[in-house]
Amino acid sequence: MMRPVYGLVILLGLMCVPGNAHELRPAYLEIRQSGRDVFDVLWKVPALGNQLRLAIDVELPEDTVAVTEPRAAYINNSFVSRWQVRHPTALAGKTISISGLDATLTDALARIEWNDGIAQVVRLTPTRRSFQIESRPRLLTVAATYTGMGIEHILTGYDHLLFLLAMLMIVRGYRRLVGTITAFTVAHSMTLALASLHVLQLPRPPVEAMIALSIMIVATEAVKMSRGEIGVTVRYPWVVVFPFGLLHGLGFAGALLDTGLPQRDVPLALLAFNLGVELGQLIFITTLLGGAHIIQRIPDGELLLSRMRPAVTYGVGMMAGFWLLERSLSFFTM
């Protein structure tokens, strides 16, 4: 049953184009109320080194007055600016835009938080570069925003996708596939919630390195399987997937911690983000199986898929090895 999945090297090649697992980093805007009509502004833009950054900027309402001059610095491959502004109506009902966003491939996350804990989080894209500030965000808005964030994170998280692909290559039968996916979902949901709520906190670089190592281990098991060696991972894939899922949940939480959770709607936002991750995961797996089925129906499709399997297996392992080395070296900059 799983032979068609082995041959999806084309999709693998498309996913492995970026050298980094999260190449398309979003910009981040945070506006936090610090007084009756005063707000602290944080604007973080993806940068390359300490000299180049994306040419995108925040456009605040015209009647906004700067209280302090922006303080800017390059920090961890981002251009970070901080300043303080004043607005007579506390920005309620006003529109904020991101200029230049339509000329990029990245997104921007905007978070507005008032001093009573109410927060509004919006995802801006090249086709939607402005939004209106709400006096109190609707629950539907919060749910839709965090669900979209979850979908985007899993579909642009190439390391997570390659782990799923590697597991698909060694799982035989739909029943085992469902059990394996369920184990992965339960595990990463647990650590996602614990890390997002600050119950469990681990440094991000070691976690990212361990995620890369998990991909290498599963890819190695796929190679052994192709040689006729049937190990524990092949016999009981959910047993192996569960602890690795705990690691990947910590990786998912990284994106959520960067944005933050609305204090009044934490359960909803957390549930919506996790739902988005699951939807993205389902989209990816469905695409793989559907693509395999299409290839299988063409002349000599089965033969083509079987010959492409080694390229997929070694491609996953090599990419994971590169990420493991890259992320391990980052320990020295912690």
C-alpha positions as CSV (number, residue, x, y, z in Angstrom):
1,M,0.0,0.0,0.0
2,M,2.8,2.4,0.9
3,R,4.8,1.9,-2.3
4,P,3.1,4.9,-4.0
5,V,4.2,7.2,-1.1
6,Y,7.8,6.1,-1.7
7,G,7.9,7.8,-5.1
8,L,6.9,11.3,-4.3
9,V,10.3,12.6,-4.9
10,I,9.0,15.5,-6.9
11,L,7.1,16.9,-3.9
12,L,10.2,16.3,-1.8
13,G,12.3,18.3,-4.2
14,L,9.9,21.2,-4.1
15,M,9.9,21.2,-0.3
16,C,13.7,21.0,0.0
17,V,14.5,24.1,-2.1
18,P,14.9,26.4,1.0
19,G,18.1,25.8,3.0
20,N,16.3,26.5,6.2
21,A,13.3,24.8,7.7
22,H,11.5,28.1,8.2
23,E,12.8,30.2,5.4
24,L,9.8,32.5,5.0
25,R,9.8,34.2,8.4
26,P,6.9,36.6,9.0
27,A,7.3,40.2,10.1
28,Y,5.8,41.0,13.5
29,L,4.1,44.1,14.8
30,E,3.1,44.5,18.4
31,I,1.3,47.5,19.8
32,R,0.8,47.3,23.5
33,Q,-1.2,49.9,25.5
34,S,0.9,51.4,28.3
35,G,-1.3,54.4,29.3
36,R,-4.8,55.8,28.6
37,D,-3.8,56.9,25.0
38,V,-0.2,55.8,24.9
39,F,1.1,52.6,23.2
40,D,4.5,50.9,23.0
41,V,5.3,49.7,19.5
42,L,7.5,46.8,18.5
43,W,8.2,46.2,14.8
44,K,10.3,43.2,13.8
45,V,11.3,42.7,10.1
46,P,13.2,39.7,8.7
47,A,16.8,40.6,7.8
48,L,19.8,39.1,6.2
49,G,22.8,39.6,8.4
50,N,23.2,43.1,10.0
51,Q,22.8,45.2,6.9
52,L,19.8,44.2,4.8
53,R,16.2,43.9,5.7
54,L,12.8,43.6,3.9
55,A,11.6,47.0,2.7
56,I,8.3,46.9,4.6
57,D,7.2,49.5,7.2
58,V,4.3,50.2,9.5
59,E,1.7,52.8,8.5
60,L,-0.1,54.0,11.7
61,P,-3.2,56.3,11.5
62,E,-2.5,59.9,10.5
63,D,-3.5,61.3,13.9
64,T,-1.0,59.1,15.7
65,V,1.8,61.2,17.4
66,A,5.2,59.8,18.1
67,V,6.2,60.2,21.8
68,T,9.7,58.8,21.4
69,E,12.1,58.3,18.5
70,P,12.4,54.7,17.2
71,R,15.3,52.7,18.6
72,A,16.4,50.1,16.1
73,A,18.9,47.3,16.1
74,Y,19.7,44.0,14.2
75,I,18.9,41.1,16.5
76,N,19.0,37.4,15.5
77,N,18.6,38.1,11.8
78,S,15.8,40.5,12.4
79,F,15.6,44.3,12.2
80,V,13.8,45.3,15.5
81,S,12.4,48.8,16.1
82,R,10.8,50.1,19.3
83,W,9.1,53.4,20.0
84,Q,6.1,54.9,21.7
85,V,3.1,56.7,20.2
86,R,0.0,58.5,21.4
87,H,-3.5,58.4,19.9
88,P,-6.5,60.4,21.1
89,T,-9.1,57.6,20.7
90,A,-6.8,54.7,21.7
91,L,-6.7,53.5,18.1
92,A,-10.2,52.1,18.3
93,G,-11.7,51.7,14.8
94,K,-8.5,52.9,13.1
95,T,-6.7,51.2,10.3
96,I,-3.1,50.1,10.3
97,S,-1.2,49.1,7.1
98,I,2.1,47.5,6.2
99,S,3.6,49.3,3.2
100,G,5.6,47.3,0.8
101,L,4.1,44.0,1.9
102,D,2.5,43.5,-1.5
103,A,6.0,43.3,-3.1
104,T,7.2,40.4,-0.9
105,L,6.5,36.8,-0.4
106,T,6.3,37.0,3.4
107,D,3.4,37.7,5.8
108,A,3.1,39.9,8.9
109,L,1.5,39.1,12.2
110,A,0.0,42.1,14.0
111,R,-0.9,42.0,17.7
112,I,-2.7,44.8,19.5
113,E,-3.1,44.5,23.3
114,W,-4.9,46.8,25.6
115,N,-4.0,47.3,29.3
116,D,-7.0,45.2,30.4
117,G,-5.6,42.1,28.7
118,I,-7.8,42.2,25.6
119,A,-5.8,41.5,22.5
120,Q,-6.4,41.4,18.7
121,V,-4.2,39.3,16.5
122,V,-4.3,39.6,12.7
123,R,-2.4,37.9,9.9
124,L,-1.5,40.2,7.0
125,T,-0.5,39.0,3.6
126,P,0.7,40.5,0.3
127,T,-2.9,40.6,-0.8
128,R,-4.2,41.9,2.5
129,R,-1.8,44.5,4.0
130,S,-4.1,46.4,6.2
131,F,-6.7,45.8,9.0
132,Q,-9.1,47.7,11.2
133,I,-8.5,47.7,15.0
134,E,-11.5,46.4,17.0
135,S,-12.5,47.7,20.4
136,R,-12.9,44.1,21.4
137,P,-11.9,41.3,19.1
138,R,-14.7,38.8,18.2
139,L,-14.2,35.2,19.1
140,L,-14.6,34.2,15.5
141,T,-11.8,36.5,14.5
142,V,-9.5,35.1,17.1
143,A,-10.3,31.5,16.1
144,A,-9.9,32.2,12.4
145,T,-6.5,34.0,12.9
146,Y,-4.9,31.3,15.0
147,T,-6.3,28.5,12.8
148,G,-4.7,30.2,9.8
149,M,-1.4,30.5,11.7
150,G,-1.4,26.8,12.5
151,I,-2.0,25.8,8.9
152,E,0.7,28.2,7.7
153,H,3.2,27.0,10.3
154,I,2.9,23.3,9.4
155,L,2.8,23.9,5.6
156,T,6.0,26.1,5.8
157,G,7.7,24.0,8.4
158,Y,9.6,21.7,6.1
159,D,11.2,19.8,8.9
160,H,7.9,18.7,10.3
161,L,6.7,17.8,6.8
162,L,9.8,15.7,6.1
163,F,9.3,13.8,9.3
164,L,5.7,13.0,8.2
165,L,7.0,11.9,4.8
166,A,9.7,9.7,6.4
167,M,7.1,8.0,8.6
168,L,4.8,7.4,5.6
169,M,7.6,5.6,3.9
170,I,7.9,3.0,6.6
171,V,4.2,2.6,7.7
172,R,2.3,-0.2,6.0
173,G,-1.5,-0.3,5.9
174,Y,-4.1,2.3,6.5
175,R,-4.9,1.1,10.0
176,R,-1.3,1.5,11.1
177,L,-1.1,4.9,9.3
178,V,-4.1,6.2,11.2
179,G,-2.6,4.9,14.5
180,T,0.7,6.5,13.7
181,I,-0.8,9.9,12.8
182,T,-3.0,9.8,16.0
183,A,0.1,9.1,18.2
184,F,1.9,12.0,16.6
185,T,-1.1,14.3,17.0
186,V,-1.7,13.4,20.7
187,A,2.0,13.9,21.5
188,H,2.6,17.2,19.8
189,S,-0.7,18.6,21.1
190,M,0.5,17.9,24.7
191,T,3.8,19.7,24.5
192,L,2.3,22.5,22.3
193,A,-0.1,23.3,25.1
194,L,2.4,22.9,27.9
195,A,5.1,25.1,26.2
196,S,2.6,27.7,25.0
197,L,1.3,28.1,28.6
198,H,4.9,28.3,29.9
199,V,4.5,25.2,31.9
200,L,7.3,23.5,30.0
201,Q,10.2,25.7,28.8
202,L,13.3,24.5,26.9
203,P,15.8,26.4,24.8
204,R,14.8,26.5,21.2
205,P,18.1,25.6,19.5
206,P,18.5,22.2,21.2
207,V,14.8,21.4,20.5
208,E,15.2,22.3,16.8
209,A,18.4,20.2,16.6
210,M,16.6,17.2,18.1
211,I,13.8,17.6,15.6
212,A,16.3,17.3,12.8
213,L,17.8,14.2,14.5
214,S,14.3,12.6,14.7
215,I,14.0,13.0,10.9
216,M,17.4,11.4,10.4
217,I,16.5,8.4,12.7
218,V,13.3,7.7,10.8
219,A,15.0,8.1,7.4
220,T,17.6,5.6,8.6
221,E,14.9,3.2,9.5
222,A,13.4,3.6,6.0
223,V,16.8,2.7,4.5
224,K,17.0,-0.4,6.7
225,M,13.5,-1.4,5.7
226,S,14.5,-1.2,2.0
227,R,17.3,-3.7,2.8
228,G,14.8,-6.1,4.4
229,E,15.6,-5.2,8.0
230,I,12.4,-4.9,10.0
231,G,13.0,-3.1,13.3
232,V,10.9,-1.7,16.1
233,T,10.0,1.4,14.1
234,V,8.4,-0.6,11.3
235,R,6.6,-3.1,13.7
236,Y,5.4,-0.4,16.1
237,P,5.6,3.0,14.5
238,W,3.4,4.7,17.0
239,V,5.8,3.8,19.8
240,V,8.6,5.7,18.0
241,V,6.4,8.5,16.7
242,F,5.0,9.5,20.2
243,P,8.3,10.7,21.8
244,F,9.3,12.4,18.5
245,G,5.9,14.0,18.5
246,L,6.6,15.5,21.9
247,L,9.7,17.2,20.3
248,H,7.8,18.5,17.3
249,G,5.1,20.0,19.6
250,L,7.8,22.1,21.2
251,G,8.7,23.3,17.7
252,F,5.1,24.2,17.0
253,A,5.0,26.1,20.2
254,G,7.9,28.3,19.1
255,A,5.7,30.0,16.5
256,L,2.9,30.5,19.0
257,L,5.3,32.0,21.6
258,D,6.7,34.5,19.1
259,T,3.2,35.8,18.5
260,G,1.7,35.3,22.0
261,L,-1.8,34.3,23.1
262,P,-4.7,36.7,23.8
263,Q,-5.0,36.7,27.6
264,R,-8.8,36.6,27.6
265,D,-9.1,33.9,24.9
266,V,-6.1,31.6,25.6
267,P,-8.0,28.2,25.4
268,L,-9.7,29.3,22.1
269,A,-6.5,30.5,20.5
270,L,-4.5,27.4,21.6
271,L,-7.3,25.1,20.3
272,A,-7.5,27.0,17.0
273,F,-3.8,26.9,16.4
274,N,-3.6,23.2,17.1
275,L,-6.6,22.6,14.8
276,G,-4.8,24.6,12.1
277,V,-1.7,22.4,12.5
278,E,-3.9,19.3,12.2
279,L,-5.6,20.6,9.1
280,G,-2.3,21.5,7.5
281,Q,-1.0,18.0,8.3
282,L,-4.1,16.4,6.8
283,I,-3.7,18.5,3.6
284,F,-0.1,17.4,3.3
285,I,-0.8,13.7,3.8
286,T,-3.8,13.8,1.5
287,T,-1.7,15.5,-1.2
288,L,0.9,12.8,-0.9
289,L,-1.5,9.9,-1.2
290,G,-3.5,11.6,-3.9
291,G,-0.3,12.3,-5.9
292,A,0.9,8.8,-5.5
293,H,-2.4,7.4,-6.7
294,I,-2.2,9.5,-9.9
295,I,1.3,8.4,-10.6
296,Q,0.4,4.8,-10.0
297,R,-2.2,5.0,-12.8
298,I,0.1,6.1,-15.5
299,P,2.0,3.4,-17.6
300,D,4.8,1.8,-15.6
301,G,3.8,4.0,-12.7
302,E,4.5,1.3,-10.1
303,L,8.0,0.8,-11.5
304,L,8.7,4.5,-11.6
305,L,7.6,4.9,-8.0
306,S,9.7,2.0,-6.7
307,R,12.8,3.4,-8.5
308,M,12.3,6.8,-7.0
309,R,12.1,5.5,-3.4
310,P,15.9,5.5,-2.7
311,A,16.1,9.2,-3.9
312,V,13.3,10.1,-1.5
313,T,14.8,8.2,1.4
314,Y,18.4,9.6,1.1
315,G,17.1,13.0,0.2
316,V,15.2,13.2,3.5
317,G,18.2,11.9,5.5
318,M,20.7,14.4,3.8
319,M,18.4,17.4,4.4
320,A,17.9,16.3,8.0
321,G,21.7,15.9,8.4
322,F,22.3,19.4,7.1
323,W,19.7,20.9,9.5
324,L,21.2,18.9,12.4
325,L,24.7,20.4,11.7
326,E,23.3,23.9,11.1
327,R,21.3,23.9,14.3
328,S,24.0,22.3,16.4
329,L,26.4,25.1,15.4
330,S,23.8,27.6,16.6
331,F,24.5,26.4,20.2
332,F,27.6,28.5,20.1
333,T,25.6,31.7,19.6
334,M,23.0,31.1,22.3
